[in-house]
Amino acid sequence: MSSTGIIGGGPAGVMCAIWASQNPENKIFIFDKNIILNTILPTGGGRCNLAYSEFNFKELAKFYPRGEKFLYSVFSRFSTKDTLDFFNKIGVKTYTQDDLRIFPVTDSSKDVKNALLKQLEKKNIKKVFENVVKVRKIENGFELTTDKGVHRVDKLVIATGGKGNGHSLAKSLGHNITELRPALSSLITKEKDFVSLSGVSLKNISAQVFFNNKKLKIPKNILSGDFLFTHSGISGPLIYKISSYCAYVDFSESAPLKIELNLVNLEDTEFDEILLNGLKDNAQKDVLNVISKFIPKNLAAVILERENINPSIKSGQLCKKDREKIVKQLTALTLHAQKTAVGEEIVTSGGVDLKEVDSKTMGSKLVSGLYFCGEILDIDGLTGGFNLQNCWSTGYIAGISLAN
Ligand SMILES: Cc1cc2nc3c(=O)[nH]c(=O)nc-3n(C[C@H](O)[C@H](O)[C@H](O)COP(=O)(O)OP(=O)(O)OC[C@H]3O[C@@H](n4cnc5c(N)ncnc54)[C@H](O)[C@@H]3O)c2cc1C
């Protein structure tokens, strides 16, 4: 009989435990300072976006700003189809939304949690509700010091996610931790005239991003998506993606990230023609009403105020110069992001250095008997189910390696 201690009962640690328990000789203990799998409850707004409908593993790996190459080998062994088969087998039926995100048919992360918990019971995996504060390599195993006592295990998995002390535990065992940064976060902007628009959203708009007067090379598919104004800046899937790609760009108040939003998804000349016709056809209407055909009315009002254009002026009387200003605002609305919204990030980028982890086993290359899975690794994906997919896949590989 051998023992495995898994620090962290989030999606990655639990997946690892389920697969490691395939070997009945393996006694498995999950250590968690909180309630097991509680971190899955808020995912997908409570609906749990557990995967993304991309079945080619190389294409799937492209959705990870960090970890793409490492994930080739991981996803070649456990990818979207395996995830869906796994969940189907444990009683979680899934469906795919139009935007390719995959959810349980019940739209409930609680149901995903309960199905996984049932597996832990079925496989007699022991839960230890203790906070691991120290780990030490000892002969043929590891010693874990918790807030309640000391435990000894033969093998150790660190699956503590992106926050918490897991990184320092890994560091104490000799691992390098790449710089940790918030990713998938809202951004705080310099512009304050949009504060009144908090909660106003725009569907599928596009953007360009500049830093230090240079346009950043960001894949085109990243630069479009839904957008939201917040009380302090900007958010929504488009901004999450940008924040993720710019996680290591040192933007600040003095050197902000310049984000140009195209609110109408048209070239300026194209939109100018459309606007001109709109103004001509509605010559007796207020200009605010005509602009509101393209963007939400409250946003149109702020934009006109920004440009000192009277919103009540009749469309037929709008001069060319003012029309050009409107075109510029709607095709390249410029905002300056000064920092990320602290504590609101969905994932942490950075983590256990992938150079020190074997992608075929998730085992440490430095310490025998030590494994990692989930967000603690230097892997992070975009929104869309990719971060949980990382947990299922790396959790499976760590688990299966322990079972063998
Ligand atoms: C609001 C929100 C919504 C999200 N929605 C989605 C989504 O829809 N789809 C998606 O793919 N991703 C989503 N994510 C990201 C996803 O939830 C995470 O990537 C994922 O939970 C990481 O799993 P993990 O098992 O690696 O770590 P975690 O889920 O963070 O779990 C780590 C566990 O370890 C425990 N722990 C930590 N340190 C110790 C210690 N020293 N001793 C004992 N226990 C410890 C913690 O209590 C925790 O239970 C979302 C994240 C957030 C915040």
The ligand as a Gaussian input file, in Angstrom:
#p B3LYP/6-31G(d) Opt

LIG

0 1
 C      -15.340000      33.861000     -10.711000
 C      -14.595000      32.823000     -11.504000
 C      -15.233000      32.194000     -12.558000
 C      -14.544000      31.247000     -13.309000
 N      -15.192000      30.621000     -14.336000
 C      -14.534000      29.700000     -15.073000
 C      -15.210000      28.976000     -16.091000
 O      -16.441000      29.115000     -16.289000
 N      -14.486000      28.097000     -16.838000
 C      -13.164000      27.868000     -16.616000
 O      -12.560000      27.082000     -17.339000
 N      -12.510000      28.496000     -15.616000
 C      -13.166000      29.376000     -14.830000
 N      -12.511000      29.984000     -13.797000
 C      -11.132000      29.584000     -13.485000
 C      -11.132000      28.247000     -12.719000
 O      -12.109000      28.287000     -11.693000
 C       -9.751000      27.959000     -12.102000
 O       -8.788000      27.984000     -13.119000
 C       -9.758000      26.605000     -11.398000
 O      -10.645000      26.594000     -10.303000
 C       -8.354000      26.227000     -10.894000
 O       -8.453000      24.968000     -10.295000
 P       -7.335000      24.392000      -9.337000
 O       -7.853000      23.080000      -8.882000
 O       -6.033000      24.448000      -9.995000
 O       -7.263000      25.403000      -8.113000
 P       -8.421000      25.981000      -7.191000
 O       -9.740000      25.801000      -7.827000
 O       -7.988000      27.337000      -6.814000
 O       -8.389000      25.039000      -5.907000
 C       -7.314000      25.040000      -5.027000
 C       -7.760000      24.447000      -3.709000
 O       -6.621000      24.346000      -2.878000
 C       -6.935000      24.729000      -1.566000
 N       -5.689000      25.162000      -0.939000
 C       -4.861000      26.146000      -1.342000
 N       -3.772000      26.204000      -0.548000
 C       -3.922000      25.236000       0.383000
 C       -3.127000      24.798000       1.478000
 N       -1.963000      25.349000       1.775000
 N       -3.604000      23.783000       2.244000
 C       -4.785000      23.196000       1.975000
 N       -5.567000      23.572000       0.946000
 C       -5.145000      24.565000       0.150000
 C       -7.979000      25.827000      -1.748000
 O       -8.791000      25.947000      -0.586000
 C       -8.758000      25.320000      -2.962000
 O       -9.873000      24.528000      -2.585000
 C      -13.185000      30.924000     -13.015000
 C      -12.573000      31.555000     -11.928000
 C      -13.256000      32.485000     -11.178000
 C      -12.570000      33.151000     -10.015000

